[in-house]
Amino acid sequence: MTAKVKEKYEKMIDEGLTPVRRIGKPEDIGKCVASIAKGDFDFCTGTVIDCDGGFNVRCL
């Protein structure tokens, strides 16, 4: 999905675009999905869970 822009984003991530300085892996999504499926978030309702390495956090 990101093959055409991978190099560009890797450079931006290395320069601090995201707090987690790497591109996400399928396992990262799998961990989030597994936690939801196990019911680990049983007190959360209507919540968006961002699994993006902090991409939505522009500055801390």
C-alpha positions in Angstrom: 0.0 0.0 0.0 2.8 2.4 0.7 5.5 1.1 -1.7 5.6 4.2 -3.8 6.1 6.6 -0.8 7.9 4.2 1.6 11.3 5.9 1.2 9.8 9.4 1.7 8.0 8.4 4.9 10.9 6.4 6.3 13.0 9.6 6.0 10.3 11.7 7.6 9.9 9.2 10.5 13.6 9.1 11.0 13.5 12.9 11.3 10.8 12.8 14.0 7.5 12.7 12.2 6.2 10.2 14.8 7.2 9.5 18.4 7.7 5.8 17.5 10.4 6.0 14.9 9.6 3.1 12.6 7.0 2.1 10.1 4.2 -0.1 11.5 4.2 -3.8 11.0 1.2 -6.2 10.5 1.9 -7.5 14.0 1.3 -4.0 15.4 -2.3 -4.1 14.0 -2.7 -7.7 15.1 -1.9 -6.8 18.7 -4.5 -4.1 18.7 -7.1 -6.4 17.2 -6.3 -9.2 19.6 -6.6 -6.9 22.6 -10.1 -5.8 21.4 -11.1 -9.4 20.7 -10.0 -10.5 24.2 -12.1 -7.7 25.8 -9.1 -5.8 27.2 -11.0 -2.6 26.6 -14.2 -3.6 28.3 -14.8 -0.1 29.8 -14.3 1.7 26.5 -17.3 2.7 24.4 -17.3 4.5 21.0 -13.5 5.0 21.2 -11.2 5.3 18.2 -8.0 3.3 18.9 -5.2 4.8 16.9 -2.6 2.2 16.0 -0.3 4.5 14.1 2.9 4.9 16.1 1.8 8.4 17.2 1.3 9.7 13.7 -1.8 11.6 14.9 0.3 13.3 17.6 1.9 16.2 15.7 3.9 17.5 18.6 4.2 16.7 22.2 
